């Protein structure tokens, strides 16, 4: 793999674990990000999370899932 890709992997892996209240939301980000709505984000804000926390965890989950799918695709094509 290229160095920038490895740097991206390291950065995504370095984020602290998300608060448990985010688990259903982050599952939604990983499995169907297109279904995330403003209401999902507002519920997290109402639970006491900041917009920065929500954004950072969203990006980390999306990048990690994208890398997982890339690895699966590369493995499939050999």
N, CA, C and O atoms as a Tripos MOL2 file, in Angstrom:
@<TRIPOS>MOLECULE
protein
  312   311    78     0     0
PROTEIN
NO_CHARGES

@<TRIPOS>ATOM
      1 N           0.8300   -1.1820    0.0000 N.3       1 UNK1
      2 CA          0.0000    0.0000    0.0000 C.3       1 UNK1
      3 C           0.8760    1.2480    0.0000 C.2       1 UNK1
      4 O           2.0540    1.1940    0.3510 O.2       1 UNK1
      5 N           0.3030    2.3330   -0.3850 N.am      2 UNK2
      6 CA          1.0420    3.5850   -0.4360 C.3       2 UNK2
      7 C           1.1490    4.2050    0.9490 C.2       2 UNK2
      8 O           0.3320    3.9270    1.8270 O.2       2 UNK2
      9 N           2.1470    5.0360    1.1380 N.am      3 UNK3
     10 CA          2.3530    5.6770    2.4280 C.3       3 UNK3
     11 C           1.1620    6.5290    2.8700 C.2       3 UNK3
     12 O           0.7640    6.4320    4.0300 O.2       3 UNK3
     13 N           0.5770    7.3570    2.0050 N.am      4 UNK4
     14 CA         -0.5880    8.1450    2.4520 C.3       4 UNK4
     15 C          -1.7370    7.2590    2.9520 C.2       4 UNK4
     16 O          -2.4300    7.6190    3.9030 O.2       4 UNK4
     17 N          -1.9320    6.1230    2.3200 N.am      5 UNK5
     18 CA         -2.9910    5.2190    2.7580 C.3       5 UNK5
     19 C          -2.6850    4.6800    4.1480 C.2       5 UNK5
     20 O          -3.5810    4.5710    4.9840 O.2       5 UNK5
     21 N          -1.4390    4.3460    4.3950 N.am      6 UNK6
     22 CA         -1.0560    3.8620    5.7190 C.3       6 UNK6
     23 C          -1.1920    4.9700    6.7620 C.2       6 UNK6
     24 O          -1.5700    4.7020    7.9020 O.2       6 UNK6
     25 N          -0.8910    6.1990    6.3850 N.am      7 UNK7
     26 CA         -1.0740    7.3250    7.3010 C.3       7 UNK7
     27 C          -2.5580    7.5140    7.6320 C.2       7 UNK7
     28 O          -2.9150    7.8160    8.7710 O.2       7 UNK7
     29 N          -3.4030    7.3360    6.6350 N.am      8 UNK8
     30 CA         -4.8410    7.4350    6.8640 C.3       8 UNK8
     31 C          -5.3120    6.3510    7.8180 C.2       8 UNK8
     32 O          -6.1130    6.6120    8.7150 O.2       8 UNK8
     33 N          -4.8170    5.1370    7.6280 N.am      9 UNK9
     34 CA         -5.1690    4.0340    8.5360 C.3       9 UNK9
     35 C          -4.7620    4.3680    9.9670 C.2       9 UNK9
     36 O          -5.5330    4.1680   10.9060 O.2       9 UNK9
     37 N          -3.5530    4.8740   10.1220 N.am     10 UNK10
     38 CA         -3.0450    5.1920   11.4600 C.3      10 UNK10
     39 C          -3.8680    6.3030   12.1080 C.2      10 UNK10
     40 O          -4.1780    6.2460   13.2980 O.2      10 UNK10
     41 N          -4.2130    7.2960   11.3270 N.am     11 UNK11
     42 CA         -4.9990    8.4050   11.8630 C.3      11 UNK11
     43 C          -6.3850    7.9280   12.2880 C.2      11 UNK11
     44 O          -6.8570    8.2740   13.3710 O.2      11 UNK11
     45 N          -7.0270    7.1460   11.4490 N.am     12 UNK12
     46 CA         -8.3650    6.6340   11.7850 C.3      12 UNK12
     47 C          -8.3140    5.7490   13.0300 C.2      12 UNK12
     48 O          -9.2310    5.7780   13.8510 O.2      12 UNK12
     49 N          -7.2570    4.9740   13.1700 N.am     13 UNK13
     50 CA         -7.1340    4.0780   14.3190 C.3      13 UNK13
     51 C          -6.7820    4.8240   15.6050 C.2      13 UNK13
     52 O          -6.9750    4.2930   16.6980 O.2      13 UNK13
     53 N          -6.2720    6.0360   15.4870 N.am     14 UNK14
     54 CA         -5.8140    6.7650   16.6700 C.3      14 UNK14
     55 C          -6.9270    7.5030   17.4080 C.2      14 UNK14
     56 O          -6.7030    8.0000   18.5110 O.2      14 UNK14
     57 N          -8.1020    7.5830   16.8320 N.am     15 UNK15
     58 CA         -9.1920    8.2820   17.5030 C.3      15 UNK15
     59 C          -9.6090    7.5140   18.7480 C.2      15 UNK15
     60 O          -9.6160    6.2830   18.7480 O.2      15 UNK15
     61 N          -9.9550    8.2320   19.8050 N.am     16 UNK16
     62 CA        -10.4200    7.5400   21.0140 C.3      16 UNK16
     63 C         -11.7300    6.8080   20.7390 C.2      16 UNK16
     64 O         -12.4810    7.1610   19.8290 O.2      16 UNK16
     65 N         -11.9780    5.8090   21.5250 N.am     17 UNK17
     66 CA        -13.2230    5.0460   21.3740 C.3      17 UNK17
     67 C         -14.4160    5.9760   21.5820 C.2      17 UNK17
     68 O         -14.4090    6.8410   22.4580 O.2      17 UNK17
     69 N         -15.4220    5.7770   20.7660 N.am     18 UNK18
     70 CA        -16.6280    6.6110   20.8400 C.3      18 UNK18
     71 C         -17.4290    6.2780   22.0950 C.2      18 UNK18
     72 O         -17.4110    5.1390   22.5620 O.2      18 UNK18
     73 N         -18.1300    7.2720   22.6400 N.am     19 UNK19
     74 CA        -19.0300    7.0090   23.7550 C.3      19 UNK19
     75 C         -20.1010    5.9860   23.3420 C.2      19 UNK19
     76 O         -20.5260    5.9520   22.1870 O.2      19 UNK19
     77 N         -20.5150    5.1790   24.2750 N.am     20 UNK20
     78 CA        -21.5040    4.1280   23.9780 C.3      20 UNK20
     79 C         -22.7940    4.6760   23.3710 C.2      20 UNK20
     80 O         -23.4370    3.9960   22.5710 O.2      20 UNK20
     81 N         -23.1730    5.8810   23.7380 N.am     21 UNK21
     82 CA        -24.4060    6.4580   23.2140 C.3      21 UNK21
     83 C         -24.3340    6.6250   21.6980 C.2      21 UNK21
     84 O         -25.3680    6.7390   21.0390 O.2      21 UNK21
     85 N         -23.1320    6.6400   21.1440 N.am     22 UNK22
     86 CA        -22.9680    6.8150   19.6980 C.3      22 UNK22
     87 C         -23.0370    5.5040   18.9210 C.2      22 UNK22
     88 O         -23.1060    5.5330   17.6920 O.2      22 UNK22
     89 N         -23.0220    4.3720   19.5890 N.am     23 UNK23
     90 CA        -22.9340    3.0720   18.9190 C.3      23 UNK23
     91 C         -23.9960    2.8850   17.8210 C.2      23 UNK23
     92 O         -23.6340    2.5370   16.6970 O.2      23 UNK23
     93 N         -25.2780    3.0990   18.0980 N.am     24 UNK24
     94 CA        -26.2720    2.9040   17.0230 C.3      24 UNK24
     95 C         -26.0560    3.8600   15.8510 C.2      24 UNK24
     96 O         -26.2090    3.4760   14.6910 O.2      24 UNK24
     97 N         -25.7040    5.0880   16.1570 N.am     25 UNK25
     98 CA        -25.4480    6.0840   15.1080 C.3      25 UNK25
     99 C         -24.2580    5.6620   14.2520 C.2      25 UNK25
    100 O         -24.3330    5.7110   13.0240 O.2      25 UNK25
    101 N         -23.1670    5.2500   14.8800 N.am     26 UNK26
    102 CA        -21.9730    4.8630   14.1300 C.3      26 UNK26
    103 C         -22.2110    3.5880   13.3230 C.2      26 UNK26
    104 O         -21.6480    3.4300   12.2400 O.2      26 UNK26
    105 N         -23.0340    2.6810   13.8360 N.am     27 UNK27
    106 CA        -23.4220    1.5100   13.0350 C.3      27 UNK27
    107 C         -24.1490    1.9640   11.7710 C.2      27 UNK27
    108 O         -23.9510    1.4010   10.6940 O.2      27 UNK27
    109 N         -24.9810    2.9710   11.9120 N.am     28 UNK28
    110 CA        -25.7160    3.5190   10.7680 C.3      28 UNK28
    111 C         -24.7500    4.1640    9.7720 C.2      28 UNK28
    112 O         -24.9190    4.0210    8.5610 O.2      28 UNK28
    113 N         -23.7520    4.8650   10.2740 N.am     29 UNK29
    114 CA        -22.7440    5.4780    9.4140 C.3      29 UNK29
    115 C         -22.0120    4.3960    8.6270 C.2      29 UNK29
    116 O         -21.7760    4.5480    7.4290 O.2      29 UNK29
    117 N         -21.6530    3.3040    9.3000 N.am     30 UNK30
    118 CA        -20.9030    2.2240    8.6420 C.3      30 UNK30
    119 C         -21.7370    1.4550    7.6260 C.2      30 UNK30
    120 O         -21.2280    1.0720    6.5720 O.2      30 UNK30
    121 N         -22.9920    1.2290    7.9260 N.am     31 UNK31
    122 CA        -23.7910    0.3490    7.0700 C.3      31 UNK31
    123 C         -24.6540    1.0740    6.0450 C.2      31 UNK31
    124 O         -25.0250    0.4880    5.0290 O.2      31 UNK31
    125 N         -24.9720    2.3190    6.2930 N.am     32 UNK32
    126 CA        -25.8340    3.0450    5.3630 C.3      32 UNK32
    127 C         -25.7920    4.5290    5.6480 C.2      32 UNK32
    128 O         -26.7900    5.1170    6.0640 O.2      32 UNK32
    129 N         -24.6530    5.1270    5.4290 N.am     33 UNK33
    130 CA        -24.4720    6.5430    5.7620 C.3      33 UNK33
    131 C         -25.5240    7.4310    5.1090 C.2      33 UNK33
    132 O         -25.8660    8.4890    5.6380 O.2      33 UNK33
    133 N         -26.0240    7.0100    3.9820 N.am     34 UNK34
    134 CA        -27.0430    7.7970    3.2810 C.3      34 UNK34
    135 C         -28.3360    7.9070    4.0840 C.2      34 UNK34
    136 O         -29.1890    8.7320    3.7560 O.2      34 UNK34
    137 N         -28.4990    7.1070    5.1130 N.am     35 UNK35
    138 CA        -29.7170    7.1490    5.9190 C.3      35 UNK35
    139 C         -29.5940    8.0580    7.1420 C.2      35 UNK35
    140 O         -30.5760    8.2750    7.8510 O.2      35 UNK35
    141 N         -28.4050    8.5870    7.3920 N.am     36 UNK36
    142 CA        -28.2040    9.4830    8.5350 C.3      36 UNK36
    143 C         -28.9670   10.7830    8.2880 C.2      36 UNK36
    144 O         -28.9050   11.3610    7.2030 O.2      36 UNK36
    145 N         -29.6800   11.2250    9.3050 N.am     37 UNK37
    146 CA        -30.4730   12.4500    9.1860 C.3      37 UNK37
    147 C         -30.0510   13.4790   10.2360 C.2      37 UNK37
    148 O         -29.2950   13.1810   11.1610 O.2      37 UNK37
    149 N         -30.5560   14.6780   10.0650 N.am     38 UNK38
    150 CA        -30.3230   15.7220   11.0620 C.3      38 UNK38
    151 C         -30.8450   15.2870   12.4240 C.2      38 UNK38
    152 O         -30.2600   15.6340   13.4510 O.2      38 UNK38
    153 N         -31.9210   14.5430   12.4450 N.am     39 UNK39
    154 CA        -32.4830   14.0690   13.7130 C.3      39 UNK39
    155 C         -31.5030   13.1640   14.4500 C.2      39 UNK39
    156 O         -31.4160   13.2140   15.6760 O.2      39 UNK39
    157 N         -30.7650   12.3360   13.7120 N.am     40 UNK40
    158 CA        -29.7580   11.4740   14.3440 C.3      40 UNK40
    159 C         -28.7020   12.3120   15.0590 C.2      40 UNK40
    160 O         -28.3170   12.0200   16.1910 O.2      40 UNK40
    161 N         -28.2480   13.3470   14.3820 N.am     41 UNK41
    162 CA        -27.2240   14.2260   14.9570 C.3      41 UNK41
    163 C         -27.8010   15.0140   16.1280 C.2      41 UNK41
    164 O         -27.1380   15.1740   17.1530 O.2      41 UNK41
    165 N         -28.9970   15.4930   15.9880 N.am     42 UNK42
    166 CA        -29.6320   16.2550   17.0730 C.3      42 UNK42
    167 C         -29.8040   15.3770   18.3160 C.2      42 UNK42
    168 O         -29.6510   15.8630   19.4370 O.2      42 UNK42
    169 N         -30.1130   14.1170   18.1340 N.am     43 UNK43
    170 CA        -30.2560   13.2110   19.2820 C.3      43 UNK43
    171 C         -28.9270   13.0710   20.0190 C.2      43 UNK43
    172 O         -28.9020   12.9980   21.2480 O.2      43 UNK43
    173 N         -27.8340   13.0340   19.2790 N.am     44 UNK44
    174 CA        -26.5210   12.9550   19.9230 C.3      44 UNK44
    175 C         -26.1970   14.2550   20.6500 C.2      44 UNK44
    176 O         -25.6390   14.2340   21.7470 O.2      44 UNK44
    177 N         -26.5420   15.3710   20.0490 N.am     45 UNK45
    178 CA        -26.3190   16.6630   20.7130 C.3      45 UNK45
    179 C         -27.1570   16.7520   21.9860 C.2      45 UNK45
    180 O         -26.6930   17.2620   23.0060 O.2      45 UNK45
    181 N         -28.3860   16.2560   21.9240 N.am     46 UNK46
    182 CA        -29.2550   16.2600   23.1040 C.3      46 UNK46
    183 C         -28.7040   15.3550   24.2020 C.2      46 UNK46
    184 O         -28.9750   15.5670   25.3840 O.2      46 UNK46
    185 N         -27.9330   14.3470   23.8050 N.am     47 UNK47
    186 CA        -27.3190   13.4420   24.7760 C.3      47 UNK47
    187 C         -26.0460   14.0270   25.3880 C.2      47 UNK47
    188 O         -25.4090   13.4010   26.2350 O.2      47 UNK47
    189 N         -25.6780   15.2520   24.9420 N.am     48 UNK48
    190 CA        -24.5480   15.9320   25.5410 C.3      48 UNK48
    191 C         -23.2590   15.9290   24.7490 C.2      48 UNK48
    192 O         -22.2380   16.4240   25.2270 O.2      48 UNK48
    193 N         -23.2890   15.3790   23.5430 N.am     49 UNK49
    194 CA        -22.0820   15.3600   22.7160 C.3      49 UNK49
    195 C         -21.9420   16.6770   21.9590 C.2      49 UNK49
    196 O         -22.9340   17.2950   21.5750 O.2      49 UNK49
    197 N         -20.7080   17.0900   21.7540 N.am     50 UNK50
    198 CA        -20.4670   18.3190   20.9990 C.3      50 UNK50
    199 C         -20.4640   18.0080   19.5050 C.2      50 UNK50
    200 O         -20.3170   16.8570   19.0930 O.2      50 UNK50
    201 N         -20.6280   19.0450   18.7150 N.am     51 UNK51
    202 CA        -20.5760   18.8660   17.2670 C.3      51 UNK51
    203 C         -19.2010   18.3590   16.8370 C.2      51 UNK51
    204 O         -19.1010   17.5560   15.9090 O.2      51 UNK51
    205 N         -18.1510   18.8170   17.4970 N.am     52 UNK52
    206 CA        -16.8060   18.3360   17.1700 C.3      52 UNK52
    207 C         -16.6750   16.8380   17.4310 C.2      52 UNK52
    208 O         -16.1270   16.1070   16.6050 O.2      52 UNK52
    209 N         -17.1780   16.3800   18.5810 N.am     53 UNK53
    210 CA        -17.1240   14.9450   18.8930 C.3      53 UNK53
    211 C         -17.8910   14.1350   17.8460 C.2      53 UNK53
    212 O         -17.4080   13.1090   17.3670 O.2      53 UNK53
    213 N         -19.0650   14.5980   17.5050 N.am     54 UNK54
    214 CA        -19.8970   13.8860   16.5320 C.3      54 UNK54
    215 C         -19.1950   13.8440   15.1830 C.2      54 UNK54
    216 O         -19.1360   12.7940   14.5420 O.2      54 UNK54
    217 N         -18.6630   14.9780   14.7520 N.am     55 UNK55
    218 CA        -17.9780   15.0450   13.4670 C.3      55 UNK55
    219 C         -16.7650   14.1180   13.4490 C.2      55 UNK55
    220 O         -16.6050   13.3260   12.5200 O.2      55 UNK55
    221 N         -15.9180   14.2120   14.4620 N.am     56 UNK56
    222 CA        -14.6920   13.4120   14.4880 C.3      56 UNK56
    223 C         -14.9860   11.9160   14.5070 C.2      56 UNK56
    224 O         -14.3290   11.1450   13.8060 O.2      56 UNK56
    225 N         -15.9540   11.5070   15.2920 N.am     57 UNK57
    226 CA        -16.2940   10.0860   15.3490 C.3      57 UNK57
    227 C         -16.9490    9.6210   14.0490 C.2      57 UNK57
    228 O         -16.7420    8.4870   13.6190 O.2      57 UNK57
    229 N         -17.7300   10.4890   13.4320 N.am     58 UNK58
    230 CA        -18.3550   10.1560   12.1520 C.3      58 UNK58
    231 C         -17.2890    9.9390   11.0860 C.2      58 UNK58
    232 O         -17.3280    8.9470   10.3580 O.2      58 UNK58
    233 N         -16.3480   10.8570   10.9950 N.am     59 UNK59
    234 CA        -15.2820   10.7370   10.0030 C.3      59 UNK59
    235 C         -14.4350    9.4950   10.2760 C.2      59 UNK59
    236 O         -14.1030    8.7570    9.3490 O.2      59 UNK59
    237 N         -14.0850    9.2640   11.5290 N.am     60 UNK60
    238 CA        -13.2760    8.0920   11.8680 C.3      60 UNK60
    239 C         -13.9880    6.7930   11.4810 C.2      60 UNK60
    240 O         -13.3690    5.8830   10.9300 O.2      60 UNK60
    241 N         -15.2790    6.7130   11.7690 N.am     61 UNK61
    242 CA        -16.0390    5.5000   11.4310 C.3      61 UNK61
    243 C         -16.1500    5.3320    9.9220 C.2      61 UNK61
    244 O         -15.9920    4.2250    9.4080 O.2      61 UNK61
    245 N         -16.4190    6.4140    9.2130 N.am     62 UNK62
    246 CA        -16.5630    6.3410    7.7540 C.3      62 UNK62
    247 C         -15.2480    5.9490    7.0920 C.2      62 UNK62
    248 O         -15.2330    5.1170    6.1860 O.2      62 UNK62
    249 N         -14.1530    6.5400    7.5380 N.am     63 UNK63
    250 CA        -12.8430    6.2130    6.9610 C.3      63 UNK63
    251 C         -12.4830    4.7650    7.2640 C.2      63 UNK63
    252 O         -12.0340    4.0400    6.3760 O.2      63 UNK63
    253 N         -12.6730    4.3400    8.5010 N.am     64 UNK64
    254 CA        -12.3560    2.9600    8.8680 C.3      64 UNK64
    255 C         -13.1790    1.9700    8.0510 C.2      64 UNK64
    256 O         -12.6570    0.9460    7.6100 O.2      64 UNK64
    257 N         -14.4430    2.2620    7.8490 N.am     65 UNK65
    258 CA        -15.2980    1.3780    7.0450 C.3      65 UNK65
    259 C         -14.8710    1.3870    5.5900 C.2      65 UNK65
    260 O         -14.8610    0.3400    4.9420 O.2      65 UNK65
    261 N         -14.5200    2.5470    5.0680 N.am     66 UNK66
    262 CA        -14.0380    2.6290    3.6910 C.3      66 UNK66
    263 C         -12.7660    1.8100    3.5020 C.2      66 UNK66
    264 O         -12.6130    1.1170    2.4960 O.2      66 UNK66
    265 N         -11.8640    1.8900    4.4570 N.am     67 UNK67
    266 CA        -10.6240    1.1110    4.3800 C.3      67 UNK67
    267 C         -10.9130   -0.3880    4.4880 C.2      67 UNK67
    268 O         -10.2920   -1.1970    3.7990 O.2      67 UNK67
    269 N         -11.8550   -0.7480    5.3510 N.am     68 UNK68
    270 CA        -12.2250   -2.1670    5.4710 C.3      68 UNK68
    271 C         -12.7660   -2.6880    4.1450 C.2      68 UNK68
    272 O         -12.4280   -3.7940    3.7230 O.2      68 UNK68
    273 N         -13.5970   -1.8980    3.4970 N.am     69 UNK69
    274 CA        -14.1620   -2.3070    2.2100 C.3      69 UNK69
    275 C         -13.0930   -2.3500    1.1250 C.2      69 UNK69
    276 O         -13.1080   -3.2360    0.2710 O.2      69 UNK69
    277 N         -12.1710   -1.4030    1.1580 N.am     70 UNK70
    278 CA        -11.0610   -1.4230    0.2110 C.3      70 UNK70
    279 C         -10.2460   -2.6950    0.3690 C.2      70 UNK70
    280 O          -9.9240   -3.3600   -0.6160 O.2      70 UNK70
    281 N          -9.9130   -3.0330    1.6070 N.am     71 UNK71
    282 CA         -9.1420   -4.2520    1.8730 C.3      71 UNK71
    283 C          -9.8840   -5.4970    1.3940 C.2      71 UNK71
    284 O          -9.2780   -6.4030    0.8220 O.2      71 UNK71
    285 N         -11.1760   -5.5400    1.6260 N.am     72 UNK72
    286 CA        -11.9770   -6.6790    1.1730 C.3      72 UNK72
    287 C         -11.9780   -6.7780   -0.3490 C.2      72 UNK72
    288 O         -11.8610   -7.8690   -0.9070 O.2      72 UNK72
    289 N         -12.1110   -5.6460   -1.0090 N.am     73 UNK73
    290 CA        -12.0910   -5.6290   -2.4720 C.3      73 UNK73
    291 C         -10.7470   -6.0480   -3.0300 C.2      73 UNK73
    292 O         -10.6850   -6.8250   -3.9820 O.2      73 UNK73
    293 N          -9.6650   -5.5420   -2.4480 N.am     74 UNK74
    294 CA         -8.3310   -5.9140   -2.9040 C.3      74 UNK74
    295 C          -8.0640   -7.3980   -2.6810 C.2      74 UNK74
    296 O          -7.4360   -8.0580   -3.5080 O.2      74 UNK74
    297 N          -8.5470   -7.9110   -1.5580 N.am     75 UNK75
    298 CA         -8.3820   -9.3420   -1.2780 C.3      75 UNK75
    299 C          -9.1620  -10.1820   -2.2760 C.2      75 UNK75
    300 O          -8.6940  -11.2310   -2.7160 O.2      75 UNK75
    301 N         -10.3610   -9.7140   -2.6320 N.am     76 UNK76
    302 CA        -11.1980  -10.4570   -3.5710 C.3      76 UNK76
    303 C         -10.5970  -10.5330   -4.9720 C.2      76 UNK76
    304 O         -10.7430  -11.5400   -5.6650 O.2      76 UNK76
    305 N          -9.9190   -9.4590   -5.3810 N.am     77 UNK77
    306 CA         -9.3570   -9.4780   -6.7330 C.3      77 UNK77
    307 C          -7.9370  -10.0230   -6.7710 C.2      77 UNK77
    308 O          -7.3310  -10.1680   -7.8320 O.2      77 UNK77
    309 N          -7.4230  -10.3230   -5.5720 N.am     78 UNK78
    310 CA         -6.1160  -10.9860   -5.4870 C.3      78 UNK78
    311 C          -4.9970  -10.0530   -5.6210 C.2      78 UNK78
    312 O          -3.8390  -10.4670   -5.5700 O.2      78 UNK78
@<TRIPOS>BOND
     1     1     2 1
     2     2     3 1
     3     3     4 2
     4     3     5 am
     5     5     6 1
     6     6     7 1
     7     7     8 2
     8     7     9 am
     9     9    10 1
    10    10    11 1
    11    11    12 2
    12    11    13 am
    13    13    14 1
    14    14    15 1
    15    15    16 2
    16    15    17 am
    17    17    18 1
    18    18    19 1
    19    19    20 2
    20    19    21 am
    21    21    22 1
    22    22    23 1
    23    23    24 2
    24    23    25 am
    25    25    26 1
    26    26    27 1
    27    27    28 2
    28    27    29 am
    29    29    30 1
    30    30    31 1
    31    31    32 2
    32    31    33 am
    33    33    34 1
    34    34    35 1
    35    35    36 2
    36    35    37 am
    37    37    38 1
    38    38    39 1
    39    39    40 2
    40    39    41 am
    41    41    42 1
    42    42    43 1
    43    43    44 2
    44    43    45 am
    45    45    46 1
    46    46    47 1
    47    47    48 2
    48    47    49 am
    49    49    50 1
    50    50    51 1
    51    51    52 2
    52    51    53 am
    53    53    54 1
    54    54    55 1
    55    55    56 2
    56    55    57 am
    57    57    58 1
    58    58    59 1
    59    59    60 2
    60    59    61 am
    61    61    62 1
    62    62    63 1
    63    63    64 2
    64    63    65 am
    65    65    66 1
    66    66    67 1
    67    67    68 2
    68    67    69 am
    69    69    70 1
    70    70    71 1
    71    71    72 2
    72    71    73 am
    73    73    74 1
    74    74    75 1
    75    75    76 2
    76    75    77 am
    77    77    78 1
    78    78    79 1
    79    79    80 2
    80    79    81 am
    81    81    82 1
    82    82    83 1
    83    83    84 2
    84    83    85 am
    85    85    86 1
    86    86    87 1
    87    87    88 2
    88    87    89 am
    89    89    90 1
    90    90    91 1
    91    91    92 2
    92    91    93 am
    93    93    94 1
    94    94    95 1
    95    95    96 2
    96    95    97 am
    97    97    98 1
    98    98    99 1
    99    99   100 2
   100    99   101 am
   101   101   102 1
   102   102   103 1
   103   103   104 2
   104   103   105 am
   105   105   106 1
   106   106   107 1
   107   107   108 2
   108   107   109 am
   109   109   110 1
   110   110   111 1
   111   111   112 2
   112   111   113 am
   113   113   114 1
   114   114   115 1
   115   115   116 2
   116   115   117 am
   117   117   118 1
   118   118   119 1
   119   119   120 2
   120   119   121 am
   121   121   122 1
   122   122   123 1
   123   123   124 2
   124   123   125 am
   125   125   126 1
   126   126   127 1
   127   127   128 2
   128   127   129 am
   129   129   130 1
   130   130   131 1
   131   131   132 2
   132   131   133 am
   133   133   134 1
   134   134   135 1
   135   135   136 2
   136   135   137 am
   137   137   138 1
   138   138   139 1
   139   139   140 2
   140   139   141 am
   141   141   142 1
   142   142   143 1
   143   143   144 2
   144   143   145 am
   145   145   146 1
   146   146   147 1
   147   147   148 2
   148   147   149 am
   149   149   150 1
   150   150   151 1
   151   151   152 2
   152   151   153 am
   153   153   154 1
   154   154   155 1
   155   155   156 2
   156   155   157 am
   157   157   158 1
   158   158   159 1
   159   159   160 2
   160   159   161 am
   161   161   162 1
   162   162   163 1
   163   163   164 2
   164   163   165 am
   165   165   166 1
   166   166   167 1
   167   167   168 2
   168   167   169 am
   169   169   170 1
   170   170   171 1
   171   171   172 2
   172   171   173 am
   173   173   174 1
   174   174   175 1
   175   175   176 2
   176   175   177 am
   177   177   178 1
   178   178   179 1
   179   179   180 2
   180   179   181 am
   181   181   182 1
   182   182   183 1
   183   183   184 2
   184   183   185 am
   185   185   186 1
   186   186   187 1
   187   187   188 2
   188   187   189 am
   189   189   190 1
   190   190   191 1
   191   191   192 2
   192   191   193 am
   193   193   194 1
   194   194   195 1
   195   195   196 2
   196   195   197 am
   197   197   198 1
   198   198   199 1
   199   199   200 2
   200   199   201 am
   201   201   202 1
   202   202   203 1
   203   203   204 2
   204   203   205 am
   205   205   206 1
   206   206   207 1
   207   207   208 2
   208   207   209 am
   209   209   210 1
   210   210   211 1
   211   211   212 2
   212   211   213 am
   213   213   214 1
   214   214   215 1
   215   215   216 2
   216   215   217 am
   217   217   218 1
   218   218   219 1
   219   219   220 2
   220   219   221 am
   221   221   222 1
   222   222   223 1
   223   223   224 2
   224   223   225 am
   225   225   226 1
   226   226   227 1
   227   227   228 2
   228   227   229 am
   229   229   230 1
   230   230   231 1
   231   231   232 2
   232   231   233 am
   233   233   234 1
   234   234   235 1
   235   235   236 2
   236   235   237 am
   237   237   238 1
   238   238   239 1
   239   239   240 2
   240   239   241 am
   241   241   242 1
   242   242   243 1
   243   243   244 2
   244   243   245 am
   245   245   246 1
   246   246   247 1
   247   247   248 2
   248   247   249 am
   249   249   250 1
   250   250   251 1
   251   251   252 2
   252   251   253 am
   253   253   254 1
   254   254   255 1
   255   255   256 2
   256   255   257 am
   257   257   258 1
   258   258   259 1
   259   259   260 2
   260   259   261 am
   261   261   262 1
   262   262   263 1
   263   263   264 2
   264   263   265 am
   265   265   266 1
   266   266   267 1
   267   267   268 2
   268   267   269 am
   269   269   270 1
   270   270   271 1
   271   271   272 2
   272   271   273 am
   273   273   274 1
   274   274   275 1
   275   275   276 2
   276   275   277 am
   277   277   278 1
   278   278   279 1
   279   279   280 2
   280   279   281 am
   281   281   282 1
   282   282   283 1
   283   283   284 2
   284   283   285 am
   285   285   286 1
   286   286   287 1
   287   287   288 2
   288   287   289 am
   289   289   290 1
   290   290   291 1
   291   291   292 2
   292   291   293 am
   293   293   294 1
   294   294   295 1
   295   295   296 2
   296   295   297 am
   297   297   298 1
   298   298   299 1
   299   299   300 2
   300   299   301 am
   301   301   302 1
   302   302   303 1
   303   303   304 2
   304   303   305 am
   305   305   306 1
   306   306   307 1
   307   307   308 2
   308   307   309 am
   309   309   310 1
   310   310   311 1
   311   311   312 2
@<TRIPOS>SUBSTRUCTURE
     1 UNK1         2 RESIDUE 1 A UNK
     2 UNK2         6 RESIDUE 1 A UNK
     3 UNK3        10 RESIDUE 1 A UNK
     4 UNK4        14 RESIDUE 1 A UNK
     5 UNK5        18 RESIDUE 1 A UNK
     6 UNK6        22 RESIDUE 1 A UNK
     7 UNK7        26 RESIDUE 1 A UNK
     8 UNK8        30 RESIDUE 1 A UNK
     9 UNK9        34 RESIDUE 1 A UNK
    10 UNK10       38 RESIDUE 1 A UNK
    11 UNK11       42 RESIDUE 1 A UNK
    12 UNK12       46 RESIDUE 1 A UNK
    13 UNK13       50 RESIDUE 1 A UNK
    14 UNK14       54 RESIDUE 1 A UNK
    15 UNK15       58 RESIDUE 1 A UNK
    16 UNK16       62 RESIDUE 1 A UNK
    17 UNK17       66 RESIDUE 1 A UNK
    18 UNK18       70 RESIDUE 1 A UNK
    19 UNK19       74 RESIDUE 1 A UNK
    20 UNK20       78 RESIDUE 1 A UNK
    21 UNK21       82 RESIDUE 1 A UNK
    22 UNK22       86 RESIDUE 1 A UNK
    23 UNK23       90 RESIDUE 1 A UNK
    24 UNK24       94 RESIDUE 1 A UNK
    25 UNK25       98 RESIDUE 1 A UNK
    26 UNK26      102 RESIDUE 1 A UNK
    27 UNK27      106 RESIDUE 1 A UNK
    28 UNK28      110 RESIDUE 1 A UNK
    29 UNK29      114 RESIDUE 1 A UNK
    30 UNK30      118 RESIDUE 1 A UNK
    31 UNK31      122 RESIDUE 1 A UNK
    32 UNK32      126 RESIDUE 1 A UNK
    33 UNK33      130 RESIDUE 1 A UNK
    34 UNK34      134 RESIDUE 1 A UNK
    35 UNK35      138 RESIDUE 1 A UNK
    36 UNK36      142 RESIDUE 1 A UNK
    37 UNK37      146 RESIDUE 1 A UNK
    38 UNK38      150 RESIDUE 1 A UNK
    39 UNK39      154 RESIDUE 1 A UNK
    40 UNK40      158 RESIDUE 1 A UNK
    41 UNK41      162 RESIDUE 1 A UNK
    42 UNK42      166 RESIDUE 1 A UNK
    43 UNK43      170 RESIDUE 1 A UNK
    44 UNK44      174 RESIDUE 1 A UNK
    45 UNK45      178 RESIDUE 1 A UNK
    46 UNK46      182 RESIDUE 1 A UNK
    47 UNK47      186 RESIDUE 1 A UNK
    48 UNK48      190 RESIDUE 1 A UNK
    49 UNK49      194 RESIDUE 1 A UNK
    50 UNK50      198 RESIDUE 1 A UNK
    51 UNK51      202 RESIDUE 1 A UNK
    52 UNK52      206 RESIDUE 1 A UNK
    53 UNK53      210 RESIDUE 1 A UNK
    54 UNK54      214 RESIDUE 1 A UNK
    55 UNK55      218 RESIDUE 1 A UNK
    56 UNK56      222 RESIDUE 1 A UNK
    57 UNK57      226 RESIDUE 1 A UNK
    58 UNK58      230 RESIDUE 1 A UNK
    59 UNK59      234 RESIDUE 1 A UNK
    60 UNK60      238 RESIDUE 1 A UNK
    61 UNK61      242 RESIDUE 1 A UNK
    62 UNK62      246 RESIDUE 1 A UNK
    63 UNK63      250 RESIDUE 1 A UNK
    64 UNK64      254 RESIDUE 1 A UNK
    65 UNK65      258 RESIDUE 1 A UNK
    66 UNK66      262 RESIDUE 1 A UNK
    67 UNK67      266 RESIDUE 1 A UNK
    68 UNK68      270 RESIDUE 1 A UNK
    69 UNK69      274 RESIDUE 1 A UNK
    70 UNK70      278 RESIDUE 1 A UNK
    71 UNK71      282 RESIDUE 1 A UNK
    72 UNK72      286 RESIDUE 1 A UNK
    73 UNK73      290 RESIDUE 1 A UNK
    74 UNK74      294 RESIDUE 1 A UNK
    75 UNK75      298 RESIDUE 1 A UNK
    76 UNK76      302 RESIDUE 1 A UNK
    77 UNK77      306 RESIDUE 1 A UNK
    78 UNK78      310 RESIDUE 1 A UNK
